[in-house]
Amino acid sequence: MKTTRLLAVAMAALVSAGAYAQTADEIIDKHITALGGMDKLKGVSTLVTERSLSVQGMEIPSKTTIVVGKALRSESSVMGNSMIQVVNGTTGWMLRPTMMQGTGEPEDMPADQIKQQIGQLDPFGPLVNYKEKGNKVDLVGKEKVDGKDAYHLKVTTKDGQLVDEYVDANTYLVSKIKMVMNGQDGEMAFSDYKDVDGIKFANTMEIANPQMGTLTMVTTKVTINPKVDEAIFKKPAK
């Protein structure tokens, strides 16, 4: 009798565990729904995001323009000087002021930096439509992120980059990512998600930088599907 009861308890535990265990695909499906749904996400062809970056008591405004899957231009103003980074297809260029070890003239972007920037051509991350993109996703398990349960998903992108994505177990929105940034291990935390035309965007991003500590970026405006003049992505002649 005792053995029978133990077997019954064990079977019930297994059934319960199976009911609550989730696969990577189930988590990703809920993540897509939390963002706004696949139809909404697929409807985004251009995106302009304006942010403010806090660095050592200084506020640096920035504007990022994306033609999804094709081109990106990020421009910020530092003490009256413009810093520009552009990726157009598989090529890239940038303009750095002399105060930031640049020449003040347009220059080609290094190949490893282009490779990293290309991932930003997709504003919704490597989890959305990951199979179509050629990415691989493995569920590592459930972990704590800032005291909250999160699913740890390890992404291997089509070009071999590794990204650790942490999806909040309650909201199913990404709360943190870990990846190599500019040749160093880096982290980005996402919070204060806000709805823009039915799509959720993180309003606050905190970037852990080993040299400068934690940098905080706050989104001030998001514009979905504005008209974009693609001439802004062309490298100017010197």
VOLUMTOR-538655 format. One line per 3 residues: number of its first residue (from 0); their letters; for each residue x, y, z of C-alpha. Coordinates in nm, 3 decimals, padded with zeros to 5 digits. Layout:
REM residues N
NUM> a> X/Y/Z; ...
This chain:
REM residues 238
0> mkt> 00.000/00.000/00.000; 00.280/00.238/00.098; 00.461/00.167/-00.229
3> trl> 00.144/00.234/-00.425; 00.096/00.570/-00.252; 00.457/00.667/-00.321
6> lav> 00.420/00.578/-00.687; 00.098/00.782/-00.706; 00.270/01.085/-00.550
9> ama> 00.567/01.048/-00.785; 00.342/01.025/-01.091; 00.143/01.329/-00.976
12> alv> 00.466/01.523/-00.934; 00.578/01.430/-01.283; 00.243/01.531/-01.432
15> sag> 00.255/01.861/-01.241; 00.610/01.933/-01.356; 00.517/01.858/-01.715
18> aya> 00.218/02.091/-01.693; 00.429/02.386/-01.582; 00.751/02.319/-01.775
21> qta> 00.782/02.533/-02.085; 00.985/02.483/-02.398; 01.197/02.756/-02.558
24> dei> 00.938/02.789/-02.838; 00.651/02.834/-02.591; 00.844/03.106/-02.408
27> idk> 00.929/03.280/-02.736; 00.565/03.266/-02.851; 00.459/03.436/-02.526
30> hit> 00.740/03.688/-02.568; 00.613/03.780/-02.916; 00.259/03.815/-02.783
33> alg> 00.384/04.036/-02.498; 00.563/04.263/-02.748; 00.239/04.314/-02.940
36> gmd> 00.196/04.010/-03.163; 00.365/03.896/-03.482; 00.131/04.089/-03.713
39> klk> 00.218/04.417/-03.540; 00.591/04.344/-03.541; 00.594/04.245/-03.908
42> gvs> 00.413/04.570/-03.989; 00.712/04.780/-03.879; 00.926/04.878/-04.179
45> tlv> 01.096/05.190/-04.040; 01.161/05.305/-03.684; 01.303/05.623/-03.531
48> ter> 01.402/05.618/-03.164; 01.518/05.923/-02.972; 01.705/05.871/-02.645
51> sls> 01.908/06.050/-02.381; 02.226/05.894/-02.241; 02.355/05.989/-01.896
54> vqg> 02.736/05.984/-01.872; 02.913/06.128/-01.568; 02.645/06.389/-01.510
57> mei> 02.624/06.481/-01.879; 02.313/06.424/-02.093; 02.387/06.309/-02.448
60> psk> 02.088/06.308/-02.688; 02.080/06.050/-02.966; 01.858/05.955/-03.259
63> tti> 01.854/05.615/-03.427; 01.684/05.563/-03.763; 01.627/05.207/-03.885
66> vvg> 01.501/05.070/-04.213; 01.428/04.723/-04.078; 01.668/04.461/-04.210
69> kal> 01.844/04.708/-04.440; 02.005/05.015/-04.286; 02.068/05.199/-03.961
72> rse> 02.192/05.548/-03.872; 02.269/05.649/-03.514; 02.362/06.008/-03.440
75> ssv> 02.447/06.168/-03.107; 02.567/06.508/-02.999; 02.859/06.533/-02.754
78> mgn> 02.950/06.884/-02.637; 02.838/07.031/-02.968; 03.012/06.761/-03.176
81> smi> 02.825/06.503/-03.382; 02.908/06.135/-03.368; 02.752/05.923/-03.643
84> qvv> 02.744/05.547/-03.704; 02.584/05.402/-04.017; 02.534/05.046/-04.139
87> ngt> 02.393/05.006/-04.489; 02.355/04.645/-04.595; 02.691/04.482/-04.524
90> tgw> 02.894/04.804/-04.529; 02.934/05.073/-04.266; 03.089/05.412/-04.199
93> mlr> 03.121/05.646/-03.903; 03.216/05.998/-03.808; 03.395/06.060/-03.479
96> ptm> 03.501/06.402/-03.351; 03.867/06.453/-03.268; 03.779/06.465/-02.897
99> mqg> 03.674/06.099/-02.932; 03.992/05.988/-03.110; 03.839/06.043/-03.451
102> tge> 03.932/06.255/-03.748; 03.614/06.458/-03.774; 03.572/06.312/-04.124
105> ped> 03.366/06.012/-04.246; 03.566/05.687/-04.219; 03.497/05.321/-04.290
108> mpa> 03.367/05.121/-03.998; 03.582/04.820/-03.892; 03.444/04.481/-04.002
111> dqi> 03.395/04.350/-03.647; 03.196/04.661/-03.556; 02.979/04.625/-03.867
114> kqq> 02.909/04.264/-03.769; 02.790/04.378/-03.426; 02.583/04.668/-03.562
117> igq> 02.404/04.451/-03.819; 02.215/04.283/-03.534; 02.050/04.619/-03.462
120> ldp> 01.885/04.621/-03.804; 01.625/04.401/-03.635; 01.470/04.618/-03.361
123> fgp> 01.288/04.327/-03.193; 01.588/04.105/-03.126; 01.710/03.759/-03.227
126> lvn> 01.424/03.566/-03.063; 01.148/03.693/-03.294; 01.131/03.470/-03.604
129> yke> 01.455/03.309/-03.489; 01.421/03.004/-03.714; 01.370/03.214/-04.027
132> kgn> 01.680/03.415/-03.933; 01.887/03.099/-03.899; 01.938/03.141/-03.524
135> kvd> 01.948/02.858/-03.272; 01.788/02.895/-02.926; 01.844/02.674/-02.623
138> lvg> 01.658/02.702/-02.292; 01.918/02.704/-02.014; 01.666/02.724/-01.729
141> kek> 01.501/02.965/-01.490; 01.717/03.217/-01.301; 01.680/03.530/-01.091
144> vdg> 01.732/03.871/-01.252; 01.712/04.156/-01.001; 01.516/03.929/-00.769
147> kda> 01.261/03.825/-01.034; 01.226/03.490/-01.210; 01.346/03.491/-01.569
150> yhl> 01.395/03.230/-01.839; 01.755/03.213/-01.960; 01.768/03.153/-02.335
153> kvt> 02.101/03.108/-02.510; 02.095/03.230/-02.870; 02.350/03.135/-03.132
156> tkd> 02.301/03.364/-03.430; 02.342/03.262/-03.792; 02.690/03.418/-03.800
159> gql> 02.800/03.247/-03.478; 02.750/03.524/-03.222; 02.636/03.416/-02.874
162> vde> 02.367/03.615/-02.693; 02.221/03.530/-02.352; 01.862/03.656/-02.335
165> yvd> 01.670/03.669/-02.006; 01.291/03.677/-02.048; 01.089/03.783/-01.743
168> ant> 00.877/03.486/-01.630; 00.580/03.714/-01.552; 00.574/03.970/-01.835
171> ylv> 00.759/03.762/-02.098; 00.953/04.075/-02.196; 01.334/04.073/-02.212
174> ski> 01.481/04.202/-01.886; 01.852/04.154/-01.964; 02.093/04.041/-02.233
177> kmv> 02.460/03.943/-02.217; 02.689/03.948/-02.519; 03.030/04.061/-02.639
180> mng> 03.024/04.437/-02.703; 03.322/04.606/-02.868; 03.541/04.309/-02.785
183> qdg> 03.437/04.293/-02.418; 03.170/04.102/-02.226; 02.877/04.337/-02.173
186> ema> 02.529/04.346/-02.024; 02.218/04.547/-02.102; 01.917/04.563/-01.870
189> fsd> 01.574/04.666/-02.002; 01.288/04.807/-01.796; 00.988/05.042/-01.791
192> ykd> 00.831/04.906/-02.108; 00.579/05.140/-02.270; 00.323/05.089/-02.544
195> vdg> 00.365/05.271/-02.876; 00.094/05.199/-03.132; 00.033/04.856/-02.976
198> ikf> 00.400/04.754/-02.950; 00.603/04.743/-02.628; 00.941/04.921/-02.616
201> ant> 01.180/04.937/-02.320; 01.186/05.296/-02.197; 01.503/05.249/-01.989
204> mei> 01.822/05.064/-02.080; 02.119/05.026/-01.851; 02.450/04.928/-02.012
207> anp> 02.717/04.778/-01.789; 03.051/04.911/-01.911; 03.370/04.788/-01.738
210> qmg> 03.547/05.117/-01.809; 03.276/05.373/-01.732; 03.045/05.181/-01.500
213> tlt> 02.671/05.170/-01.572; 02.537/05.394/-01.847; 02.165/05.473/-01.847
216> mvt> 01.968/05.543/-02.165; 01.613/05.676/-02.146; 01.385/05.672/-02.449
219> tkv> 01.218/06.007/-02.511; 01.028/05.928/-02.832; 00.953/05.633/-03.063
222> tin> 00.807/05.684/-03.411; 00.685/05.381/-03.603; 00.689/05.375/-03.986
225> pkv> 00.795/05.736/-04.054; 00.909/05.827/-04.405; 01.288/05.790/-04.425
228> dea> 01.512/05.949/-04.687; 01.761/05.671/-04.761; 02.022/05.930/-04.862
231> ifk> 02.105/05.965/-04.491; 02.275/05.625/-04.504; 02.520/05.718/-04.783
234> kpa> 02.877/05.799/-04.683; 02.950/06.166/-04.757; 03.245/06.253/-04.977
237> k> 03.537/06.410/-04.790
